[in-house]
Amino acid sequence: MVTHAICRQVVMRRNVGLVIAAILLAVPVSMQAWGMDVHRFLTKRALDGLPDDLKAFFAVRRDFTSEHAVDPDLWRVVGLKNEMGDEDPNHFLDLDGLGDPAPFKNVPRDWTAFAAKYGADRAIKAGRLPWRSEEIYNKLVSTFQDIGRAAGPTYAPDNARYLAAVLSHYIEDAHVPFHATINHDGQLTNQRGIHGRFETDLVLRNLPALKLSPVKIRPIGNVRDFVFDTLGESQSLVEGVLRADLKAAEGRDFYDAGYFATFLRGARPILEKRLSDAASGVASVIVAAWEQAGKPKLPLEGPKPPVRIRR
């Protein structure tokens, strides 16, 4: 829950608010997830931190994988759906909007039990990120297995790289504090736009100066549980980011360089840790999928161009 101090309104000039509103309408997706450039950065960082065999496999198409890490956000733009419904709920789980107290141990982790407890409509509105992550993870395991079984040329290697890209997006989203809270854009505390200011603007303005930890591979026993635990940690950080934003905005009419400098001082420990943990989380989940598939030998050649048949 947010404090009364955070609920105090930050007053901005009306014309600035109109400009920001216009921008949000023009680019609705980029303001609701790690910015696309941040997704690309985190995915590349994760790939570069993989063990040698996996790192070499992804290195031949590193740009392909990192570029497609933004695809799930593009699916939201065009309104794509999967078996569970619209794409949008796949990117979050509003843990603090379910009526259960932190650390949310009473929130069911089985989808059927989750929907039964909260009702189907409320469950979907709350979000499906853990289950979507598990779905893509299982597809990646299966595709790694296809590589191991292949006796000749196959699309499986690029399919695996693509699924790893998609999976990286969801794992990265789980590390964003505002993907785990009902106050997902500061709308409940008169801090609208905080989502994008924290996870996109603050990162891109300061990326060269941020001190990120090296990628560390940790064992992942169950991907769904890993995402749930990650979201729980993300939710616990929301209030700290909101306080830093409130302090940075005091006495200012604009979100200017001075605002972002002050915001960084307050939010830097959270930002650096979530970025570091996101890259490590992506690398760890990719390793887990490969290990669960039986550690198949992975081809190190990139795709070959088709040969033109002359008649």
Backbone torsions as a table, in degrees:
resi	resn	phi	psi	omega
1	MET	NA	147.7	-179.5
2	VAL	-88.3	155.0	-178.6
3	THR	-85.2	165.7	178.1
4	HIS	-65.4	-30.6	-179.5
5	ALA	-62.4	-39.9	-179.1
6	ILE	-69.7	-28.3	-177.1
7	CYS	-72.0	-11.3	178.9
8	ARG	-65.2	130.6	-174.0
9	GLN	-70.9	136.4	170.9
10	VAL	-95.8	118.0	-174.4
11	VAL	-90.1	124.9	176.2
12	MET	-117.4	154.3	178.7
13	ARG	-60.4	143.0	-174.8
14	ARG	-60.7	-39.6	-178.1
15	ASN	-66.6	-34.6	176.8
16	VAL	-65.4	-41.1	179.4
17	GLY	-61.3	-38.8	179.4
18	LEU	-65.8	-39.6	178.5
19	VAL	-63.3	-45.9	-179.6
20	ILE	-62.3	-41.6	179.5
21	ALA	-60.3	-40.4	179.2
22	ALA	-64.0	-40.3	179.0
23	ILE	-64.4	-43.0	-179.7
24	LEU	-62.1	-37.9	178.0
25	LEU	-67.8	-32.1	-177.2
26	ALA	-76.7	-34.2	-176.8
27	VAL	-132.2	69.2	-173.4
28	PRO	-65.8	-33.3	-175.1
29	VAL	-78.7	-42.8	-174.4
30	SER	-61.4	-22.2	-179.5
31	MET	-91.4	4.6	-174.7
32	GLN	-121.3	12.4	176.6
33	ALA	-153.6	170.0	169.0
34	TRP	-44.1	132.9	178.6
35	GLY	-51.1	152.4	-175.0
36	MET	-57.6	-40.1	177.2
37	ASP	-65.8	-30.9	178.1
38	VAL	-71.5	-39.9	175.0
39	HIS	-58.6	-44.7	179.7
40	ARG	-62.1	-44.2	179.9
41	PHE	-61.0	-48.0	-177.6
42	LEU	-64.7	-39.3	-179.8
43	THR	-66.7	-42.8	176.3
44	LYS	-61.4	-41.8	179.7
45	ARG	-62.4	-41.2	178.2
46	ALA	-64.6	-45.1	-179.5
47	LEU	-62.2	-39.0	-179.4
48	ASP	-70.4	-17.1	-179.7
49	GLY	-98.4	5.5	-179.7
50	LEU	-73.4	158.2	171.6
51	PRO	-57.8	159.5	-169.3
52	ASP	-53.6	-47.1	-176.6
53	ASP	-62.0	-46.2	179.6
54	LEU	-71.0	-38.2	179.6
55	LYS	-60.6	-43.0	179.7
56	ALA	-65.2	-37.7	179.6
57	PHE	-62.3	-43.6	-178.8
58	PHE	-81.1	-22.8	-175.5
59	ALA	-62.9	-32.8	-177.0
60	VAL	-68.1	-19.1	176.8
61	ARG	-139.0	45.9	-177.5
62	ARG	-60.3	-44.5	-179.4
63	ASP	-67.0	-36.5	177.1
64	PHE	-59.0	-47.6	-177.4
65	THR	-67.1	-45.9	-177.8
66	SER	-66.9	-36.2	-179.8
67	GLU	-65.8	-40.6	-177.8
68	HIS	-78.6	-3.9	174.8
69	ALA	-65.4	-15.9	179.0
70	VAL	-92.7	-6.3	-173.5
71	ASP	-55.7	-42.9	-179.0
72	PRO	-56.7	-32.0	175.6
73	ASP	-70.3	-34.0	177.6
74	LEU	-68.4	-34.1	176.8
75	TRP	-61.5	-32.7	178.2
76	ARG	-66.6	-37.0	-178.6
77	VAL	-62.5	-43.5	-175.1
78	VAL	-92.2	1.2	174.3
79	GLY	74.5	31.0	177.8
80	LEU	-67.5	152.6	178.9
81	LYS	-127.9	160.5	170.8
82	ASN	-126.2	-166.0	-175.3
83	GLU	-59.6	-28.9	-177.2
84	MET	-89.0	-8.6	178.4
85	GLY	124.8	-151.1	-176.8
86	ASP	-60.8	154.2	-178.2
87	GLU	-71.9	-34.4	-170.9
88	ASP	-52.8	-48.1	-178.5
89	PRO	-64.9	-12.8	179.2
90	ASN	-69.9	-8.9	-171.5
91	HIS	-101.9	-0.7	-174.7
92	PHE	-156.7	168.4	168.1
93	LEU	-149.3	109.8	-176.4
94	ASP	-80.0	82.3	-173.7
95	LEU	-60.9	-36.7	-175.0
96	ASP	-84.3	6.0	177.8
97	GLY	-106.1	12.1	-174.6
98	LEU	-100.4	-7.4	179.6
99	GLY	87.9	2.1	177.2
100	ASP	-101.8	143.3	-176.5
101	PRO	-76.3	153.1	172.2
102	ALA	-64.4	145.2	8.1
103	PRO	-88.6	29.2	169.0
104	PHE	65.4	34.8	179.1
105	LYS	-69.7	-20.0	-179.1
106	ASN	-88.5	-0.7	177.6
107	VAL	-79.9	118.0	-179.4
108	PRO	-61.1	142.2	179.2
109	ARG	-101.7	-5.7	171.3
110	ASP	-90.4	131.3	-174.5
111	TRP	-61.4	-41.6	-179.5
112	THR	-61.7	-44.1	178.7
113	ALA	-68.4	-36.6	178.6
114	PHE	-61.9	-48.7	-179.6
115	ALA	-67.1	-35.1	179.2
116	ALA	-67.5	-38.6	-177.5
117	LYS	-70.9	-43.1	-172.7
118	TYR	-103.4	-9.1	-174.6
119	GLY	89.3	145.4	-172.6
120	ALA	-59.6	-46.9	-177.2
121	ASP	-64.5	-44.0	-179.2
122	ARG	-67.7	-36.5	179.6
123	ALA	-62.7	-44.3	-180.0
124	ILE	-66.7	-41.8	179.6
125	LYS	-63.0	-33.2	180.0
126	ALA	-69.8	-29.5	177.5
127	GLY	119.0	160.8	-174.3
128	ARG	-131.4	21.1	-172.4
129	LEU	-54.5	-45.9	-178.8
130	PRO	-60.7	-40.2	-176.6
131	TRP	-76.0	-34.2	175.5
132	ARG	-66.3	-41.3	177.8
133	SER	-60.6	-43.2	179.1
134	GLU	-63.7	-39.8	179.4
135	GLU	-60.1	-49.8	-178.7
136	ILE	-68.7	-37.1	176.5
137	TYR	-57.7	-46.2	-179.6
138	ASN	-63.7	-36.1	176.4
139	LYS	-65.5	-37.9	178.3
140	LEU	-66.3	-42.2	176.3
141	VAL	-57.6	-47.8	-179.1
142	SER	-61.7	-38.4	-178.9
143	THR	-72.0	-37.9	172.5
144	PHE	-59.3	-39.4	177.7
145	GLN	-64.4	-37.4	177.0
146	ASP	-60.7	-38.4	178.2
147	ILE	-61.9	-43.0	-179.6
148	GLY	-65.5	-29.2	-178.4
149	ARG	-89.0	-15.4	-173.4
150	ALA	-65.6	135.5	178.9
151	ALA	-103.1	-5.9	-178.7
152	GLY	-156.4	-162.3	179.5
153	PRO	-56.6	139.9	-176.4
154	THR	-152.6	155.8	175.4
155	TYR	-83.8	-5.8	-173.4
156	ALA	-56.4	-41.2	179.6
157	PRO	-58.2	-46.4	178.5
158	ASP	-71.0	-31.2	174.5
159	ASN	-62.1	-40.3	179.3
160	ALA	-65.5	-42.5	178.8
161	ARG	-63.3	-39.1	-179.7
162	TYR	-67.5	-45.3	179.3
163	LEU	-63.9	-35.8	175.9
164	ALA	-63.1	-36.7	177.6
165	ALA	-64.1	-46.7	-179.9
166	VAL	-64.1	-44.1	179.6
167	LEU	-62.2	-38.9	-180.0
168	SER	-59.7	-37.0	-179.9
169	HIS	-59.7	-49.1	-176.6
170	TYR	-68.1	-39.2	178.3
171	ILE	-64.7	-40.9	177.5
172	GLU	-64.0	-41.1	178.5
173	ASP	-59.6	-36.4	-178.9
174	ALA	-63.1	-21.4	-178.9
175	HIS	-87.9	-1.9	178.9
176	VAL	-88.3	122.1	-179.7
177	PRO	-51.6	-38.3	-173.9
178	PHE	-82.4	5.3	170.9
179	HIS	-95.2	6.6	-177.3
180	ALA	-128.0	15.7	-175.1
181	THR	-139.1	146.9	176.7
182	ILE	-67.3	-25.1	176.3
183	ASN	-86.9	58.0	-166.1
184	HIS	-72.0	-17.8	176.7
185	ASP	-134.6	26.2	-179.7
186	GLY	70.9	12.6	-176.3
187	GLN	-67.3	-21.9	-179.7
188	LEU	-88.1	-11.3	-176.6
189	THR	-125.5	19.1	179.7
190	ASN	56.0	40.4	177.0
191	GLN	-127.0	41.8	-176.1
192	ARG	-54.9	141.2	-179.3
193	GLY	92.4	-3.5	-178.4
194	ILE	-61.8	-31.8	179.6
195	HIS	-55.2	-55.2	-179.2
196	GLY	-71.0	-35.3	-179.6
197	ARG	-62.9	-38.2	-178.1
198	PHE	-76.9	-51.4	-167.9
199	GLU	-92.8	-9.1	178.3
200	THR	-121.4	-65.7	-175.1
201	ASP	-60.1	-47.0	-177.1
202	LEU	-64.5	-36.5	179.4
203	VAL	-69.3	-53.0	-173.5
204	LEU	-67.8	-29.6	176.7
205	ARG	-70.4	-24.6	-169.9
206	ASN	-127.0	8.5	-171.7
207	LEU	-53.9	-46.3	-178.9
208	PRO	-62.0	-25.3	-175.8
209	ALA	-94.7	-10.3	-178.1
210	LEU	-72.1	141.0	179.8
211	LYS	-103.2	101.0	-177.4
212	LEU	-101.1	144.5	178.7
213	SER	-74.2	151.1	175.3
214	PRO	-59.8	152.4	177.9
215	VAL	-66.0	131.0	178.9
216	LYS	-122.6	133.0	178.5
217	ILE	-90.5	124.1	177.5
218	ARG	-119.5	150.2	178.9
219	PRO	-67.3	137.3	178.1
220	ILE	-115.8	106.3	-179.1
221	GLY	-76.3	-39.8	-177.8
222	ASN	-147.1	119.0	-174.0
223	VAL	-65.3	-39.7	179.5
224	ARG	-60.9	-44.7	178.2
225	ASP	-64.8	-38.4	178.2
226	PHE	-60.2	-43.6	-179.6
227	VAL	-68.9	-41.0	176.0
228	PHE	-58.1	-47.6	-178.7
229	ASP	-63.7	-39.4	179.2
230	THR	-64.5	-41.9	178.2
231	LEU	-65.4	-36.6	177.0
232	GLY	-61.4	-42.1	176.7
233	GLU	-66.5	-40.4	178.8
234	SER	-59.4	-45.2	-178.2
235	GLN	-61.9	-35.7	-178.4
236	SER	-67.6	-14.6	-177.5
237	LEU	-97.0	-7.9	-174.9
238	VAL	-58.2	-49.0	-174.2
239	GLU	-63.4	-35.5	177.8
240	GLY	-63.4	-40.0	177.7
241	VAL	-67.4	-41.7	179.2
242	LEU	-61.8	-40.8	178.2
243	ARG	-63.3	-42.5	180.0
244	ALA	-63.9	-39.0	178.3
245	ASP	-65.8	-43.6	-179.2
246	LEU	-61.3	-43.9	179.7
247	LYS	-65.1	-41.5	-178.2
248	ALA	-66.0	-29.2	-176.0
249	ALA	-87.6	-9.1	-177.3
250	GLU	-59.6	127.2	176.4
251	GLY	74.3	9.5	-177.9
252	ARG	-111.5	146.1	174.5
253	ASP	-99.6	-14.1	-176.3
254	PHE	-134.2	153.2	169.7
255	TYR	-84.8	76.1	-173.3
256	ASP	-99.5	-170.8	-178.5
257	ALA	-60.2	-36.6	178.6
258	GLY	-64.8	-40.2	176.3
259	TYR	-59.3	-49.4	-175.7
260	PHE	-68.2	-31.4	176.5
261	ALA	-65.0	-43.1	178.7
262	THR	-70.6	-40.0	178.0
263	PHE	-60.1	-42.1	179.8
264	LEU	-63.0	-42.0	179.6
265	ARG	-59.3	-38.0	-178.7
266	GLY	-80.3	-34.6	-172.7
267	ALA	-103.9	-3.5	-172.7
268	ARG	-56.0	-47.0	180.0
269	PRO	-58.3	-40.1	178.8
270	ILE	-67.2	-47.2	-177.0
271	LEU	-61.0	-48.2	-177.6
272	GLU	-64.2	-38.4	-179.0
273	LYS	-70.6	-40.3	-179.0
274	ARG	-68.7	-38.7	176.2
275	LEU	-64.5	-44.4	179.3
276	SER	-62.9	-46.3	-178.6
277	ASP	-66.8	-33.7	179.4
278	ALA	-63.6	-47.6	179.1
279	ALA	-62.7	-42.8	178.6
280	SER	-65.7	-37.7	178.9
281	GLY	-64.1	-43.3	178.2
282	VAL	-61.6	-48.8	179.9
283	ALA	-60.4	-41.5	-177.9
284	SER	-65.3	-39.9	-178.9
285	VAL	-70.6	-38.1	176.4
286	ILE	-63.5	-44.0	177.4
287	VAL	-61.1	-43.1	-179.3
288	ALA	-60.9	-41.1	179.5
289	ALA	-65.1	-42.0	179.0
290	TRP	-65.1	-42.5	178.9
291	GLU	-66.0	-41.7	178.9
292	GLN	-64.8	-28.3	177.9
293	ALA	-78.0	-3.0	179.5
294	GLY	96.9	16.3	180.0
295	LYS	52.9	55.0	-179.5
296	PRO	-63.3	151.7	174.9
297	LYS	-70.2	128.4	-173.5
298	LEU	-104.7	134.0	179.4
299	PRO	-67.5	142.7	-176.8
300	LEU	-105.6	5.5	177.5
301	GLU	-94.2	147.0	174.7
302	GLY	-79.8	175.5	179.8
303	PRO	-65.7	141.4	179.5
304	LYS	-93.8	141.1	178.9
305	PRO	-66.5	147.4	180.0
306	PRO	-65.0	146.9	179.5
307	VAL	-89.9	129.4	178.8
308	ARG	-77.4	128.8	178.5
309	ILE	-94.1	118.1	-178.9
310	ARG	-89.8	137.9	-179.9
311	ARG	-110.7	NA	NA
